[in-house]
Amino acid sequence: MLKRLLYPSRFVFHYKPTYNSAQKLNYSQSFPFSWPLSVVSCRPINFSRAPAMADGGSPQTASSNPPKHTNRLAEEHSPYLLQHAHNPVDWYPWGEEAFAEARKRDIPVFLSIGYSTCHWCHVMEVESFEDEEVAKLLNDWFVSIKVDREERPDVDKVYMTYVQALYGGGGWPLSVFLSPDLKPLMGGTYFPPDDKFGRPGFKSILRKVKEAWDTKKEILVKSGVFAMEQLSEALAAVAKSEKLPDGLPERAVQKCAEQLADSYDSKFGGFGSAPKFPRPVEIQLMLYHKKKLKDNQMQGEAKHDLSMVALTLQSMARGGIHDHVGGGFHRYSVDECWHVPHFEKMLYDQGQLVNAYLDVFSLTKDVFYSSTSRDILDYLRREMIGPSGEIFSAEDADSAEFEGASRKKEGAFYVWTSQEIDDILGEHAPLFKEHYYIKSSGNCDLSRMSDPHDEFKGKNVLIERNSTSAMASKSGKPLEEYLKILGTCRNKLYDVRSKRPKPSLDNKVIVSWNGLAISAFARASKILKYEPEGTQYHFPIVGTNPRVYMEVAEKAAAFIRRNLYDEKTRRLQHSFRNGPSKAPGFLDDYAFLISALIDIYEFGGSTNWLAWAIELQQTQDKLFLDEEGGGYFNTPGEDPSVLLRVKEDHDGAEPSGNSVAVINLVRLASLVAPASDRYRRNAQVLLAVFEKRLRETAMAMPLMCCGADLLGAPSGKQVVVVGDKASEEFDKMLAAAHSSYNPNKTVIHIDTRDAEEIGFWEENNEKIAGMAKSNSAADKVVALVCQNFTCSPPVHDPSVLISLLD
């Protein structure tokens, strides 16, 4: 019944497939439709961009008139749901009220899933959900439910898995028809309102589903039940042994690195072809593999790995996917040269990319990478952090070209005409225009894929096609003077841009995405201390004292603890906007936050953060661990309306919760003695669940490959720093402990004068507590490097510690 389906190297929206053997459903004999139902939701080659939304993401024109329609979504907190609150469609949020209505009327459910910054979600709203004729069909024949995939990833996962398995592709908006008991009947992604290009339009589909429900209900319902049975069977992954076979983790890392190298674009960087997505887990795998090669004295191969990563990160930072004026990165590039992006900005990209650039800075000490890290972090501080330290989710791709415009256009906030540059920058305009390839005809001409429909004709997306040093030399100016001019120009453009209508901000606070960003801020607080003295920064980089980044990390973590954590039940809620969401915390929320809390501790925070990480790990095990089959489910399994409970393994735009959990368990095992064996055993069985996938499709799970190898690697280095934490000497020693790249390293820091802290270590690791007491000196900071049950003599000089670690 189930066919094998190879994983594609990347999906249009980096949807994370969750059926463990990548099977494709085959039940055509029972399926009551004979024509294709799925329309891909990427930038379709055959569709020009539809007019996007008016102010605030709503398809209404800018007007003070009261809305003609208001539905139940007006009572919701999600920005995406609120965008649809005044559609003529009688939308319900996901919940029992909608399910009961479908059962009462005995009609199908139409489920529409998207998110606030999804361009094609906006398009479908304008074309269909604002249309009175479409709304009447939906209201008469269906119960319509709207879901924010970022607020309810569990619901999205069920029906995206169904569409992906059935049709071999998926994306958003996700459009699925369900029986009243929520079994899927058919589905697709974006549908145009009318029949086009041989594809059925949305109105045709509504009529066909209505007809099938009236005449073939029994067949339709059976097909849904059958689909869910097949998916449940396919997703029932369990460990067949207690650990992976010897040698498999190392082979998986090697195979993944080889496959990525085979897909490497030697001209523009990146792995794979256009559209190009930043997938930081690929960078993590290549750097991890590079370290293994270097440790095995394979210097040439190690340099080649680093060169692939370096060109990729350089090309991205110089390309239009990077917002040169305001900082941060857009979602992906539509072309092979990282030039014309899809302009939305997602928090999960920013946090992971910071860590990728930090890692390469640790290896090279090239300030290009540290500056790019700062660029992203300073963007987040400037645009994406709330008054209580919470970090928001995303900025939209679409915005109005001018105040009062009735419709939004993608990229309007970010693109420039040549004349605008002349008017704003004056005498420096020629230099700036040559540096960023700005032309009067527009510059989206570097690839046939950049702007196939001339949507950006006469407009320019900033891109650096040559190195800054080469351009400075060509201009006849000293490099630092040239950089200063560019920074001043960017600042002027930022000020002008700030007066434009801004893209909508999705100010939901999602725990998992905050975890990724918190980790980046915490790590930057120490790694950036090894930038060369006297390094100059230019707008949009602020030149923040790295210590401030730790303050940001701790404030964001404190917001989550205060607003999204129940101290009594020790459970998280998934998200926050005007209060906690109804959705519980999911595996990603726990795993990503635990990782961030360990980073806060290792990079200088108090043991209170580490204690919370340990507490959250206990809850994660209680809620998500499959005690019999191994691995973690993505949901607690307490909501009967969520029909599938899956064990995710695919590392896509975000890493999978299981991949991050493996690494968390390895890290906690090196810190916490009483639970060390249990942590390692859970990690071993988790990996055994995915043995077949690690063996056959390693490139789909780069981070899990790293985690598997870490677990099986010889004992990592353990750095213990003892001294007065308030002293500058301690701060320098801790920074030295983090100065080099080594993913198999644990850093522990202790101030023996702090009774609470020493008590924590006496309870959780007596050997560490004893080591700290025996090496404590009133007037000195001491560091020890331990490996394989042997420790170095105490060192007091940060430079000596760096030598030991190298």
PATOR-990146 format. One record per residue (C-alpha): residue in one letter; x, y, z. Coordinates in steps of 0.05 Angstrom, whole numbers, padded with zeros to 5 digits, always signed. Layout:
! residues N
aXYZ...
END
This chain:
! residues 806
m+00000+00000+00000l+00057+00048+00014k+00108+00067-00038r+00178+00091-00023l+00190+00164-00039l+00259+00194-00038y+00266+00258+00002p+00278+00318-00043s+00339+00357-00021r+00296+00416-00003f+00222+00434-00006v+00194+00499-00028f+00179+00523+00042h+00227+00476+00077y+00168+00437+00103k+00195+00383+00149p+00170+00315+00127t+00152+00273+00187y+00136+00204+00160n+00199+00166+00177s+00209+00125+00115a+00186+00181+00068q+00129+00139+00043k+00078+00163-00007l+00005+00144+00004n-00026+00103-00051y-00100+00094-00046s-00122+00118-00114q-00172+00061-00120s-00213+00090-00064f-00202+00164-00080p-00265+00194-00112f-00230+00247-00155s-00195+00236-00221w-00162+00304-00233p-00101+00336-00198l-00118+00372-00135s-00053+00403-00110v-00024+00468-00134v+00046+00483-00109s+00050+00542-00062c+00117+00570-00080r+00125+00630-00127p+00091+00595-00185i+00124+00603-00252n+00056+00609-00285f+00025+00660-00238s+00045+00732-00231r+00042+00759-00160a-00029+00775-00141p-00042+00842-00106a-00024+00835-00034m-00055+00861+00030a-00073+00930+00053d-00050+00960+00118g-00044+00912+00176g-00046+00850+00132s-00120+00856+00119p-00143+00856+00047q-00188+00915+00062t-00170+00980+00030a-00144+01035+00076s-00208+01064+00104s-00237+01086+00170n-00304+01055+00152p-00327+00998+00198p-00317+00929+00168k-00375+00898+00131h-00363+00829+00161t-00338+00804+00228n-00329+00730+00246r-00305+00691+00306l-00232+00703+00291a-00240+00773+00317e-00236+00743+00387e-00169+00709+00374h-00098+00733+00391s-00060+00708+00331p-00042+00763+00281y-00055+00714+00224l-00125+00697+00249l-00140+00770+00261q-00122+00785+00188h-00182+00742+00169a-00230+00768+00222h-00268+00811+00171n-00272+00762+00114p-00343+00745+00090v-00324+00672+00104d-00355+00649+00169w-00288+00626+00199y-00282+00586+00262p-00217+00577+00302w-00194+00506+00313g-00237+00478+00369e-00298+00440+00392e-00348+00493+00371a-00328+00483+00298f-00326+00407+00304a-00394+00404+00336e-00424+00448+00281a-00396+00402+00227r-00425+00341+00263k-00492+00376+00273r-00499+00396+00200d-00465+00333+00175i-00421+00372+00126p-00346+00372+00112v-00296+00418+00145f-00254+00464+00102l-00188+00474+00138s-00142+00531+00117i-00073+00535+00150g-00023+00591+00140y+00017+00643+00177s+00019+00719+00179t+00080+00730+00135c+00061+00679+00081h+00055+00715+00014w+00012+00663-00020c-00033+00659+00041h-00047+00733+00029v-00058+00721-00045m-00110+00667-00032e-00145+00712+00018v-00151+00768-00033e-00173+00723-00089s-00219+00675-00053f-00234+00690+00021e-00252+00763+00006d-00297+00741-00051e-00371+00741-00034e-00386+00684-00083v-00332+00639-00054a-00353+00657+00017k-00425+00637+00002l-00402+00569-00024l-00359+00558+00038n-00413+00582+00087d-00469+00541+00055w-00431+00476+00044f-00374+00473+00095v-00353+00491+00165s-00291+00534+00152i-00233+00532+00202k-00173+00577+00200v-00108+00557+00235d-00043+00594+00247r+00011+00541+00235e+00058+00578+00282e+00007+00576+00338r-00015+00504+00325p+00043+00467+00293d+00012+00402+00318v-00050+00411+00275d-00009+00434+00216k+00036+00373+00222v-00021+00324+00215y-00051+00352+00152m+00015+00374+00120t+00040+00303+00129y-00023+00278+00094v-00015+00326+00035q+00059+00313+00030a+00049+00238+00032l-00007+00239-00019y+00020+00287-00070g+00095+00288-00057g+00097+00363-00041g+00069+00413+00007g+00070+00486+00028w+00027+00542+00054p-00029+00561+00049l-00050+00490+00064s-00121+00474+00042v-00151+00409+00067f-00222+00382+00068l-00241+00340+00128s-00297+00296+00150p-00336+00320+00212d-00291+00273+00253l-00230+00309+00224k-00205+00254+00177p-00174+00284+00114l-00214+00275+00049m-00170+00313+00000g-00122+00371+00002g-00074+00417-00032t-00040+00484-00022y-00054+00549-00059f-00113+00547-00108p-00130+00604-00155p-00203+00623-00153d-00218+00600-00223d-00195+00543-00268k-00128+00561-00298f-00070+00527-00335g-00106+00461-00334r-00114+00464-00258p-00180+00466-00222g-00197+00532-00189f-00220+00538-00117k-00293+00547-00135s-00291+00484-00179i-00260+00445-00123l-00313+00468-00073r-00368+00444-00121k-00332+00377-00133v-00323+00364-00059k-00396+00383-00046e-00418+00336-00102a-00374+00279-00076w-00400+00289-00005d-00472+00285-00028t-00463+00225-00075k-00402+00187-00051k-00398+00203+00023e-00384+00132+00045i-00326+00124-00004l-00299+00193+00015v-00301+00178+00090k-00269+00110+00080s-00213+00142+00040g-00199+00189+00098v-00199+00134+00149f-00154+00092+00105a-00105+00150+00095m-00099+00161+00170e-00089+00086+00183q-00033+00085+00132l+00000+00146+00161s-00006+00120+00232e+00027+00055+00210a+00082+00092+00172l+00096+00137+00231a+00100+00082+00282a+00176+00085+00286v+00206+00046+00345a+00276+00026+00362k+00294-00046+00344s+00356-00045+00388e+00382-00005+00447k+00434+00034+00407l+00461+00046+00338p+00510-00005+00307d+00583+00013+00317g+00610+00058+00263l+00543+00081+00237p+00546+00152+00267e+00614+00166+00236r+00590+00138+00169a+00527+00180+00172v+00567+00244+00183q+00614+00225+00126k+00557+00208+00079c+00519+00272+00095a+00582+00314+00083e+00595+00279+00017q+00523+00289-00006l+00524+00362+00013a+00591+00371-00023d+00561+00339-00085s+00505+00390-00085y+00552+00449-00071d+00549+00510-00116s+00622+00529-00126k+00604+00595-00160f+00555+00625-00111g+00559+00580-00050g+00502+00542-00019f+00480+00470-00025g+00431+00457-00081s+00401+00501-00134a+00351+00558-00135p+00309+00575-00098k+00363+00578-00044f+00345+00573+00029p+00392+00585+00087r+00393+00518+00122p+00441+00528+00180v+00441+00454+00199e+00480+00442+00135i+00533+00491+00159q+00535+00457+00226l+00546+00389+00194m+00602+00414+00149l+00638+00449+00206y+00631+00387+00250h+00659+00344+00193k+00715+00394+00183k+00735+00387+00257k+00736+00311+00251l+00780+00315+00189k+00828+00362+00224d+00831+00317+00285n+00850+00260+00238q+00906+00301+00207m+00868+00309+00141q+00884+00383+00135g+00870+00390+00060e+00801+00360+00064a+00786+00401+00126k+00804+00465+00090h+00759+00446+00032d+00699+00437+00080l+00713+00505+00110s+00720+00538+00042m+00650+00513+00022v+00620+00541+00086a+00659+00606+00079l+00636+00620+00008t+00564+00603+00026l+00563+00651+00085q+00600+00706+00047s+00554+00701-00013m+00493+00704+00031a+00519+00765+00070r+00536+00802+00006g+00472+00782-00029g+00403+00813-00029i+00378+00759+00019h+00415+00801+00070d+00383+00868+00088h+00443+00913+00081v+00406+00975+00105g+00370+00948+00167g+00406+00883+00183g+00382+00812+00187f+00365+00762+00133h+00304+00749+00090r+00273+00680+00084y+00304+00655+00019s+00331+00675-00049v+00291+00660-00112d+00354+00657-00154e+00420+00620-00150c+00462+00681-00133w+00427+00699-00067h+00403+00764-00098v+00328+00773-00101p+00296+00746-00038h+00227+00728-00013f+00227+00787+00035e+00196+00761+00099k+00243+00757+00159m+00235+00698+00207l+00263+00695+00277y+00284+00622+00270d+00330+00641+00212q+00363+00698+00250g+00382+00658+00312q+00411+00599+00273l+00450+00643+00224v+00482+00682+00281n+00509+00617+00308a+00535+00596+00240y+00573+00661+00231l+00599+00658+00303d+00626+00587+00291v+00664+00608+00229f+00691+00669+00265s+00716+00622+00320l+00753+00583+00267t+00780+00640+00225k+00780+00702+00270d+00757+00739+00208v+00716+00799+00229f+00672+00792+00167y+00636+00735+00204s+00634+00769+00272s+00607+00832+00240t+00552+00794+00205s+00533+00762+00271r+00529+00831+00302d+00488+00856+00243i+00434+00804+00257l+00435+00812+00332d+00431+00888+00327y+00373+00881+00278l+00336+00838+00329r+00349+00887+00385r+00326+00946+00343e+00264+00916+00310m+00242+00850+00342i+00246+00855+00418g+00187+00876+00461p+00187+00919+00523s+00194+00860+00570g+00250+00826+00532e+00206+00780+00491i+00229+00767+00420f+00177+00771+00365s+00166+00720+00309a+00170+00752+00241e+00164+00812+00194d+00121+00807+00132a+00147+00809+00060d+00092+00855+00037s+00080+00929+00050a+00047+00989+00018e+00088+01030-00030f+00061+01094+00000e+00015+01117+00055g-00058+01106+00036a-00043+01053-00017s-00100+01004-00023r-00055+00944-00034k+00012+00919-00011k+00069+00895-00055e+00124+00846-00037g+00190+00879-00022a+00164+00950-00027f+00196+00969+00039y+00265+00944+00018v+00276+00963-00055w+00303+01028-00084t+00303+01067-00149s+00368+01097-00174q+00337+01166-00169e+00320+01155-00095i+00393+01138-00082d+00415+01202-00118d+00366+01245-00080i+00383+01217-00011l+00458+01207-00016g+00480+01266-00058e+00555+01267-00070h+00564+01195-00045a+00510+01167-00090p+00557+01146-00147l+00603+01108-00099f+00544+01074-00064k+00510+01056-00130e+00572+01024-00158h+00584+00986-00094y+00514+00957-00091y+00503+00948-00166i+00447+01000-00170k+00422+01018-00239s+00369+01064-00267s+00336+01005-00303g+00337+00964-00239n+00386+00909-00220c+00344+00846-00215d+00377+00819-00277l+00432+00774-00252s+00392+00711-00265r+00332+00692-00307m+00301+00670-00242s+00310+00736-00205d+00250+00772-00234p+00217+00733-00290h+00154+00777-00291d+00189+00845-00286e+00157+00859-00219f+00218+00897-00197k+00230+00934-00262g+00266+00999-00246k+00278+00976-00174n+00342+00954-00141v+00356+00901-00088l+00423+00918-00056i+00478+00867-00071e+00554+00869-00064r+00583+00836-00126n+00656+00850-00109s+00696+00851-00045t+00696+00915-00005s+00772+00920-00007a+00772+00915-00083m+00718+00969-00089a+00755+01014-00040s+00818+01006-00081k+00780+01022-00145s+00752+01086-00113g+00821+01108-00091k+00800+01115-00019p+00830+01081+00043l+00789+01021+00064e+00767+01050+00131e+00744+01115+00098y+00707+01076+00045l+00672+01033+00098k+00653+01095+00138i+00621+01127+00076l+00581+01064+00063g+00558+01062+00135t+00536+01135+00134c+00498+01122+00069r+00463+01061+00097n+00443+01102+00158k+00412+01156+00114l+00374+01104+00075y+00350+01071+00139d+00323+01138+00164v+00285+01149+00098r+00261+01077+00096s+00235+01083+00167k+00184+01134+00142r+00156+01085+00091p+00096+01042+00109k+00126+00984+00147p+00114+00910+00136s+00068+00878+00187l+00102+00852+00250d+00079+00785+00277n+00090+00799+00351k+00074+00729+00375v+00127+00702+00423i+00141+00629+00405v+00182+00591+00456s+00221+00548+00407w+00241+00606+00363n+00260+00648+00424g+00304+00590+00445l+00343+00593+00380a+00353+00668+00387i+00370+00664+00462s+00425+00615+00445a+00454+00663+00394f+00454+00722+00441a+00486+00681+00497r+00541+00653+00454a+00557+00720+00423s+00569+00750+00492k+00635+00712+00497i+00656+00693+00427l+00655+00765+00403k+00705+00785+00457y+00759+00757+00411e+00747+00808+00357p+00813+00847+00345e+00821+00907+00390g+00802+00970+00354t+00752+00937+00306q+00709+00990+00274y+00634+00980+00263h+00589+01014+00213f+00514+01021+00209p+00471+00980+00215i+00521+00949+00264v+00520+00987+00329g+00584+00962+00363t+00549+00935+00424n+00591+00912+00483p+00584+00836+00479r+00563+00834+00551v+00497+00867+00532y+00479+00807+00489m+00478+00763+00550e+00431+00812+00584v+00385+00805+00523a+00388+00729+00527e+00372+00727+00602k+00315+00778+00595a+00282+00737+00540a+00289+00673+00580a+00260+00707+00641f+00200+00730+00600i+00185+00658+00581r+00192+00634+00652r+00147+00689+00678n+00093+00685+00624l+00095+00616+00592y+00117+00569+00647d+00075+00540+00704e+00120+00531+00764k+00071+00481+00795t+00061+00435+00736r+00130+00451+00707r+00099+00456+00638l+00107+00506+00582q+00055+00539+00537h+00074+00545+00464s+00066+00619+00450f+00045+00687+00477r+00007+00746+00449n-00036+00786+00496g-00030+00727+00542p-00010+00654+00535s-00038+00614+00477k-00085+00555+00487a-00034+00508+00456p+00012+00470+00503g+00087+00470+00494f+00110+00421+00441l+00175+00381+00436d+00210+00437+00398d+00193+00487+00452y+00224+00444+00506a+00285+00421+00466f+00303+00489+00437l+00294+00524+00504i+00335+00472+00541s+00391+00482+00491a+00387+00557+00501l+00389+00551+00577i+00450+00507+00574d+00483+00560+00530i+00464+00616+00578y+00497+00578+00634e+00560+00556+00596f+00572+00626+00570g+00568+00660+00637g+00498+00656+00667s+00480+00629+00736t+00466+00557+00754n+00393+00576+00761w+00388+00572+00685l+00420+00504+00685a+00374+00480+00740w+00314+00502+00699a+00342+00464+00639i+00347+00401+00681e+00276+00412+00705l+00250+00421+00634q+00286+00358+00612q+00248+00319+00665t+00182+00347+00640q+00202+00334+00567d+00215+00261+00585k+00149+00256+00621l+00107+00287+00565f+00140+00265+00501l+00186+00206+00512d+00164+00139+00483e+00184+00096+00541e+00176+00032+00502g+00195+00050+00431g+00246+00105+00443g+00250+00176+00417y+00206+00236+00430f+00137+00250+00401n+00123+00321+00377t+00061+00331+00420p+00040+00310+00491g-00016+00268+00459e-00070+00298+00504d-00113+00332+00450p-00161+00283+00417s-00171+00330+00358v-00098+00320+00337l-00101+00254+00301l-00027+00238+00293r+00030+00237+00342v+00096+00235+00305k+00170+00230+00319e+00204+00282+00277d+00273+00273+00250h+00281+00319+00190d+00327+00378+00200g+00300+00432+00154a+00294+00507+00162e+00290+00490+00236p+00325+00429+00266s+00280+00373+00290g+00263+00368+00363n+00294+00299+00366s+00360+00322+00337v+00365+00379+00387a+00344+00332+00443v+00401+00284+00428i+00452+00339+00435n+00418+00366+00497l+00422+00297+00529v+00496+00290+00512r+00510+00359+00541l+00470+00348+00604a+00504+00280+00614s+00571+00316+00617l+00545+00365+00669v+00498+00326+00715a+00527+00263+00746p+00465+00231+00779a+00425+00229+00714s+00484+00220+00666d+00472+00147+00651r+00398+00157+00640y+00409+00216+00593r+00458+00176+00551r+00413+00115+00550n+00354+00157+00526a+00398+00187+00472q+00421+00119+00449v+00351+00091+00443l+00327+00155+00409l+00380+00147+00355a+00363+00074+00347v+00293+00095+00327f+00322+00130+00267e+00375+00079+00249k+00347+00065+00179r+00342+00139+00163l+00413+00153+00188r+00437+00097+00144e+00398+00114+00081t+00381+00188+00080a+00432+00222+00124m+00428+00288+00086a+00356+00296+00111m+00381+00299+00183p+00449+00335+00188l+00442+00355+00260m+00421+00286+00282c+00483+00259+00247c+00525+00306+00290g+00488+00286+00353a+00497+00212+00339d+00571+00222+00329l+00578+00265+00392l+00545+00211+00433g+00592+00158+00407a+00655+00201+00408p+00710+00194+00460s+00702+00236+00522g+00700+00310+00503k+00740+00365+00535q+00713+00394+00600v+00737+00463+00619v+00728+00484+00691v+00738+00558+00709v+00741+00576+00783g+00744+00646+00812d+00709+00711+00828k+00656+00718+00775a+00651+00792+00784s+00723+00803+00764e+00748+00823+00696e+00799+00766+00699f+00744+00715+00706d+00707+00744+00646k+00770+00740+00604m+00783+00668+00625l+00712+00647+00609a+00718+00681+00541a+00782+00643+00528a+00746+00578+00544h+00698+00594+00487s+00749+00623+00438s+00758+00561+00396y+00708+00519+00357n+00696+00451+00389p+00625+00422+00393n+00650+00367+00439k+00668+00413+00496t+00634+00430+00561v+00649+00494+00600i+00634+00497+00675h+00647+00559+00716i+00643+00563+00792d+00650+00617+00844t+00664+00578+00908r+00644+00638+00950d+00572+00631+00926a+00539+00582+00973e+00479+00570+00928e+00524+00555+00869i+00571+00508+00905g+00509+00474+00934f+00482+00462+00864w+00546+00427+00843e+00551+00386+00907e+00481+00360+00891n+00491+00350+00816n+00565+00334+00807e+00607+00323+00869k+00672+00315+00830i+00664+00383+00798a+00648+00414+00866g+00709+00381+00896m+00754+00403+00839a+00730+00475+00846k+00742+00475+00922s+00812+00446+00916n+00832+00496+00862s+00800+00558+00891a+00848+00616+00903a+00828+00682+00935d+00865+00727+00886k+00867+00685+00823v+00823+00656+00769v+00840+00584+00754a+00822+00542+00694l+00830+00467+00685v+00821+00426+00621c+00800+00354+00633q+00791+00296+00584n+00790+00221+00593f+00790+00227+00669t+00855+00268+00668c+00861+00343+00681s+00915+00392+00661p+00953+00430+00714p+00916+00493+00735v+00927+00553+00689h+00919+00626+00706d+00931+00659+00639p+00875+00661+00586s+00927+00654+00530v+00953+00590+00560l+00882+00563+00564i+00872+00579+00491s+00935+00541+00473l+00911+00481+00514l+00844+00480+00478d+00876+00486+00410
END
